[in-house]
């Protein structure tokens, strides 16, 4: 059945004005200022001038949970479908964190496939913090070639929980990601957790400047953890790299303020992304700064920070939404995500003028209608 969205204020994320959008199956098949000729054949949704953007992409989320800082009881739970839909996330990338033992890479793949069956788009990275990469096949390259949902590999640097990888070790993993990506028809990235050690991103600059490895395959995250780290990330972005600012944890200031600061320093907004680190295990503190327990990182902060960027930072809608649509799609190499355009996946978010989320479409399916989630996971 066709679906017709009428009278949208369309941001693709570029502003296209008043437009109608026609969906067939999981794809956008037409965009025009008047598609009334299809109305009798379609389910019609009148947006009544509401803002319509691409569905949101979160490229760093612990979809099977994470944590474990204080034993098994501190391990965080899985992400549910409704959690994703409630904040407009229609594409998610799952990964492991510190734990590559109690958390299983095959379980992660199973969760990815589960979310796909429930209606959203889901992908994953192999690997975890350590140098001893966990994979589904016998290698990173094998995973990149044969496992459709694997877009790259995860590793940690500048963190006491990392394996303190050398430049040569990182280059070998980058080689596997890139060559495996070529054969598997994927972009391929090494997604790099940045800790708070003084070495910061030094080794990443070495990979690019000394060894001349293509910067587009190097994907540092948590760049807003400290001011010193973010200043270095700004220089990385000026070299052409993508930098990922975490919204749910690991921040020295509000993420939207980090974006404004980077823009003041001459960074192109096209080189920045937001991701949530959702369901990461975090320490809970009281008002005096004493540790009193654990909590999970929220998954809804990406959208909230983009709205802050617009309402408090004065950044245009078409620019601000790039951080959670077209920019992560570019970083991940997802060719049919992040835009509202003919031939792209029908992932759409509908907002009122105050950016309250009213409707969500994921792969053409109406998941949230008039602020109510109408498609839920099997066990919700």
C-alpha positions as CSV (number, residue, x, y, z in Angstrom):
1,X,0.0,0.0,0.0
2,X,1.2,3.5,-0.8
3,X,1.5,6.1,1.9
4,X,1.2,9.8,1.1
5,X,2.4,12.5,3.4
6,X,0.7,15.8,2.5
7,X,1.6,19.4,3.3
8,X,5.0,18.8,4.9
9,X,7.5,21.5,5.8
10,X,10.3,19.4,4.4
11,X,13.9,19.3,5.5
12,X,15.9,16.7,3.6
13,X,17.9,17.9,5.7
14,X,18.2,20.9,3.3
15,X,15.0,23.0,3.3
16,X,12.8,22.1,0.4
17,X,9.7,24.0,1.5
18,X,6.1,22.7,1.3
19,X,6.2,19.3,-0.2
20,X,4.3,16.0,-0.5
21,X,6.1,12.7,0.0
22,X,5.0,9.4,-1.5
23,X,6.2,6.1,0.0
24,X,5.9,2.7,-1.6
25,X,6.9,-0.2,0.6
26,X,10.2,0.8,2.3
27,X,11.2,3.5,-0.1
28,X,10.5,7.1,-1.0
29,X,9.3,7.1,-4.6
30,X,8.2,10.7,-5.2
31,X,8.6,14.2,-3.8
32,X,6.6,17.1,-5.2
33,X,4.6,20.2,-4.1
34,X,1.5,18.3,-5.2
35,X,1.0,14.6,-5.4
36,X,-2.9,14.6,-5.1
37,X,-3.1,12.3,-8.1
38,X,-1.9,9.4,-5.9
39,X,-4.3,10.2,-3.0
40,X,-7.1,7.7,-4.0
41,X,-4.5,4.8,-4.1
42,X,-2.7,5.7,-0.8
43,X,-3.1,6.0,2.9
44,X,-3.0,9.8,3.3
45,X,-1.4,11.5,6.3
46,X,-1.8,15.3,6.4
47,X,1.2,16.8,8.1
48,X,-0.6,20.2,8.3
49,X,2.6,22.1,7.8
50,X,4.6,20.2,10.4
51,X,8.4,19.9,10.1
52,X,9.5,16.6,8.5
53,X,13.1,15.5,8.7
54,X,15.0,12.3,7.9
55,X,14.8,9.6,10.5
56,X,17.5,9.9,13.1
57,X,20.7,7.8,13.0
58,X,22.6,6.8,16.2
59,X,26.0,5.3,15.4
60,X,27.0,4.3,18.9
61,X,24.5,2.5,21.2
62,X,24.8,-0.5,23.5
63,X,21.7,-2.3,22.2
64,X,22.4,-5.5,24.3
65,X,23.4,-3.4,27.3
66,X,26.9,-2.7,28.7
67,X,28.2,-1.7,32.1
68,X,29.5,-4.2,34.7
69,X,31.8,-1.8,36.6
70,X,30.7,-3.3,39.9
71,X,29.9,-6.8,39.0
72,X,27.1,-8.6,37.2
73,X,24.3,-6.6,38.9
74,X,25.6,-3.4,37.3
75,X,25.2,-4.7,33.7
76,X,22.7,-2.5,31.9
77,X,19.6,-4.0,30.0
78,X,18.9,-4.3,26.3
79,X,17.4,-1.4,24.3
80,X,13.7,-1.8,23.3
81,X,12.1,-0.9,20.0
82,X,9.9,1.7,21.8
83,X,12.9,3.5,23.3
84,X,14.3,4.0,19.8
85,X,11.0,5.2,18.3
86,X,10.2,7.5,21.2
87,X,13.2,9.7,20.2
88,X,13.0,9.3,16.5
89,X,15.9,6.9,16.1
90,X,15.2,4.8,13.0
91,X,18.7,3.6,12.3
92,X,21.1,2.3,15.1
93,X,24.6,0.9,15.3
94,X,25.2,-1.5,18.1
95,X,28.5,-2.3,19.7
96,X,30.3,-3.8,22.6
97,X,32.2,-1.8,25.2
98,X,34.8,-2.7,27.9
99,X,33.4,-6.2,28.1
100,X,34.1,-8.6,25.3
101,X,33.6,-11.8,27.4
102,X,30.3,-11.7,29.3
103,X,28.9,-9.7,26.4
104,X,28.9,-11.9,23.2
105,X,29.3,-10.6,19.7
106,X,26.9,-13.2,18.3
107,X,24.3,-12.0,20.8
108,X,24.8,-8.5,19.5
109,X,24.2,-9.8,15.9
110,X,21.0,-11.5,17.1
111,X,19.8,-8.2,18.6
112,X,20.6,-6.3,15.4
113,X,18.5,-8.8,13.4
114,X,15.7,-8.7,16.0
115,X,15.5,-4.9,15.7
116,X,15.4,-5.2,12.0
117,X,12.5,-7.7,12.2
118,X,10.7,-5.3,14.5
119,X,10.9,-2.5,12.0
120,X,13.9,-0.3,12.3
121,X,17.3,-0.5,10.6
122,X,20.2,-1.9,12.7
123,X,23.9,-2.5,12.1
124,X,26.9,-3.2,14.3
125,X,30.7,-3.1,14.8
126,X,32.8,-6.2,15.6
127,X,35.4,-5.8,18.3
128,X,35.4,-4.2,21.7
129,X,37.9,-2.1,23.8
130,X,40.7,-4.7,23.6
131,X,43.3,-5.5,20.9
132,X,42.1,-9.2,20.8
133,X,39.2,-8.3,18.5
134,X,36.0,-10.4,19.0
135,X,34.5,-11.4,15.6
136,X,31.7,-13.6,14.3
137,X,33.9,-15.2,11.6
138,X,37.7,-15.8,12.1
139,X,38.8,-12.2,11.4
140,X,37.8,-8.6,11.0
141,X,38.2,-8.9,7.3
142,X,35.9,-11.9,7.2
143,X,33.2,-10.1,9.2
144,X,33.4,-7.1,6.9
145,X,33.0,-9.4,3.8
146,X,30.5,-12.0,4.9
147,X,28.4,-10.4,7.7
148,X,26.0,-8.0,6.1
149,X,25.3,-6.0,9.2
150,X,28.9,-5.3,10.2
151,X,30.1,-1.8,9.2
152,X,33.5,-1.7,10.9
153,X,35.4,-2.6,14.0
154,X,35.6,-1.1,17.6
155,X,38.7,-0.5,19.7
156,X,39.8,1.8,22.5
157,X,42.8,4.0,23.0
158,X,44.0,6.5,25.7
159,X,42.1,4.6,28.3
160,X,43.3,2.4,31.2
161,X,40.8,-0.2,30.0
162,X,42.3,-0.4,26.5
163,X,45.1,-2.7,25.4
164,X,47.4,0.3,24.7
165,X,47.6,-0.5,21.0
166,X,50.6,0.7,19.0
167,X,50.3,2.5,15.7
168,X,51.3,-0.6,13.8
169,X,48.6,-2.6,15.5
170,X,46.0,0.0,14.7
171,X,47.2,0.1,11.1
172,X,46.7,-3.6,10.7
173,X,43.1,-3.4,12.0
174,X,42.5,-0.4,9.7
175,X,43.9,-2.5,6.8
176,X,41.4,-5.3,7.6
177,X,38.5,-2.9,7.8
178,X,39.4,-1.2,4.6
179,X,40.2,-4.2,2.5
180,X,37.2,-6.1,3.9
181,X,35.1,-3.2,3.1
182,X,36.2,-3.1,-0.4
183,X,35.4,-6.7,-1.0
184,X,32.2,-6.5,1.0
185,X,31.1,-3.3,-0.8
186,X,31.1,-1.3,2.4
187,X,33.0,1.9,3.4
188,X,34.6,0.3,6.5
189,X,35.6,2.3,9.6
190,X,37.6,1.7,12.7
191,X,35.4,3.1,15.5
192,X,37.8,4.3,18.2
193,X,36.8,4.9,21.8
194,X,38.8,7.8,23.3
195,X,39.5,7.7,27.1
196,X,40.8,10.5,29.3
197,X,44.6,9.7,29.3
198,X,47.0,12.4,28.4
199,X,47.9,10.6,25.1
200,X,44.5,11.7,23.8
201,X,44.4,11.4,19.9
202,X,48.1,11.6,19.3
203,X,48.3,8.2,17.8
204,X,45.5,9.0,15.3
205,X,47.4,11.9,14.0
206,X,50.4,9.6,13.5
207,X,48.3,7.2,11.4
208,X,47.3,10.0,9.1
209,X,50.4,12.2,8.9
210,X,53.3,9.7,9.3
211,X,51.7,6.6,7.7
212,X,49.3,8.4,5.4
213,X,46.3,6.2,6.1
214,X,43.1,7.6,4.6
215,X,41.4,9.6,7.4
216,X,37.8,8.7,6.3
217,X,38.3,5.2,7.8
218,X,39.2,6.5,11.2
219,X,36.2,7.3,13.4
220,X,37.0,8.7,16.9
221,X,34.2,8.9,19.4
222,X,33.7,10.6,22.8
223,X,35.7,13.5,21.5
224,X,33.9,15.9,23.9
225,X,35.1,14.0,27.0
226,X,37.6,16.9,28.0
227,X,38.3,20.3,26.7
228,X,41.9,19.4,25.8
229,X,40.7,16.3,23.9
230,X,38.1,18.3,22.0
231,X,40.7,20.9,21.0
232,X,42.7,18.1,19.4
233,X,39.5,16.7,17.8
234,X,39.0,20.1,16.1
235,X,42.4,19.8,14.5
236,X,41.5,16.3,13.4
237,X,38.3,17.6,11.8
238,X,40.2,20.3,10.0
239,X,42.3,17.5,8.4
240,X,39.1,16.1,7.0
241,X,38.2,13.6,9.7
242,X,34.8,13.0,11.2
243,X,34.5,13.5,14.9
244,X,31.7,12.0,17.1
245,X,30.4,13.9,20.1
246,X,28.7,11.8,22.8
247,X,25.4,13.2,24.1
248,X,24.5,10.7,26.8
249,X,27.9,10.6,28.7
250,X,31.6,11.6,28.4
251,X,31.3,15.4,28.1
252,X,33.0,18.4,29.6
253,X,30.2,20.7,28.5
254,X,26.8,20.4,26.8
255,X,27.3,18.8,23.5
256,X,25.6,21.5,21.6
257,X,28.0,24.0,23.1
258,X,30.9,21.9,21.8
259,X,29.5,22.2,18.3
260,X,29.2,25.9,18.6
261,X,32.8,26.1,19.9
262,X,34.0,24.0,17.0
263,X,32.2,26.2,14.5
264,X,33.8,29.3,16.0
265,X,37.2,27.6,15.5
266,X,36.4,27.0,11.8
267,X,35.2,23.4,11.8
268,X,32.7,22.5,9.1
269,X,29.5,21.1,10.6
270,X,29.6,18.4,7.9
271,X,32.5,16.8,9.8
272,X,30.6,16.4,13.2
273,X,28.2,13.8,14.5
274,X,26.2,13.2,17.6
275,X,25.8,9.7,19.1
276,X,24.2,8.7,22.4
277,X,26.3,5.9,23.9
278,X,22.9,4.8,25.0
279,X,22.7,2.1,27.7
280,X,26.3,2.5,28.7
281,X,26.9,1.9,32.4
282,X,27.5,5.1,34.2
283,X,28.3,5.9,37.9
284,X,25.6,7.7,39.8
285,X,26.7,10.5,42.1
286,X,25.0,12.4,44.9
287,X,25.0,16.2,45.2
288,X,28.4,16.0,47.0
289,X,30.0,14.0,44.2
290,X,30.1,10.7,46.1
291,X,29.4,7.5,44.1
292,X,26.1,6.1,45.2
293,X,25.3,3.5,42.4
294,X,25.0,3.0,38.7
295,X,22.7,4.2,36.0
296,X,22.4,3.7,32.2
297,X,23.1,6.4,29.7
298,X,20.0,7.8,28.0
299,X,19.4,7.3,24.3
300,X,17.3,10.4,23.7
301,X,19.9,13.1,24.1
302,X,20.9,13.3,20.4
303,X,17.6,14.9,19.5
304,X,17.5,17.1,22.6
305,X,21.0,18.5,21.9
306,X,20.1,19.2,18.2
307,X,17.0,21.2,19.5
308,X,19.2,23.1,21.9
309,X,21.6,23.9,19.0
310,X,18.7,25.4,17.1
311,X,16.8,27.1,19.9
312,X,19.8,28.3,22.0
313,X,22.6,28.2,19.6
314,X,20.8,29.9,16.6
315,X,21.9,27.2,14.1
316,X,19.5,26.6,11.2
317,X,17.3,23.5,11.2
318,X,18.9,22.2,8.0
319,X,22.4,22.5,9.5
320,X,21.7,21.2,13.0
321,X,19.9,18.0,11.8
322,X,22.9,17.0,9.8
323,X,24.6,15.9,13.0
324,X,22.1,13.0,13.4
325,X,21.1,12.3,9.8
326,X,23.3,12.8,6.7
327,X,26.6,13.1,8.6
328,X,26.5,9.8,10.4
329,X,25.2,8.2,7.2
330,X,28.3,9.5,5.4
331,X,30.6,8.3,8.2
332,X,29.1,4.8,8.2
333,X,28.8,4.6,4.4
334,X,25.0,4.1,4.4
335,X,24.0,5.2,0.9
336,X,20.2,5.1,1.3
337,X,20.1,6.7,4.8
338,X,20.2,10.2,6.2
339,X,18.2,12.0,3.5
340,X,14.7,12.5,2.3
341,X,15.1,11.8,-1.4
342,X,13.7,9.6,-4.1
343,X,15.2,6.1,-3.8
344,X,16.2,6.5,-0.2
345,X,14.7,4.5,2.7
346,X,11.4,5.9,4.0
347,X,12.7,6.9,7.4
348,X,10.9,10.1,8.5
349,X,10.3,12.2,11.7
350,X,7.4,14.6,12.0
351,X,7.8,17.5,14.5
352,X,5.6,20.5,15.5
353,X,7.1,24.0,15.6
354,X,8.6,23.4,19.1
355,X,10.2,20.1,17.9
356,X,7.9,17.8,19.8
357,X,7.9,14.5,18.0
358,X,4.5,13.6,16.6
359,X,5.1,10.8,14.1
360,X,7.8,8.4,13.0
361,X,8.1,6.3,9.9
362,X,10.8,3.6,9.8
363,X,11.4,1.8,6.5
364,X,8.0,3.0,5.4
365,X,6.1,1.7,8.4
366,X,4.2,4.2,10.6
367,X,5.7,3.5,14.0
368,X,4.5,6.5,16.0
369,X,1.2,8.3,15.2
370,X,0.1,11.5,16.8
371,X,2.7,11.1,19.6
372,X,1.6,7.5,20.4
373,X,3.9,4.5,19.6
374,X,1.7,2.1,17.6
375,X,4.3,-0.5,16.8
376,X,6.1,-2.1,19.7
377,X,8.6,-4.9,20.2
378,X,7.4,-8.5,20.7
379,X,7.9,-8.5,24.5
380,X,6.8,-4.9,25.3
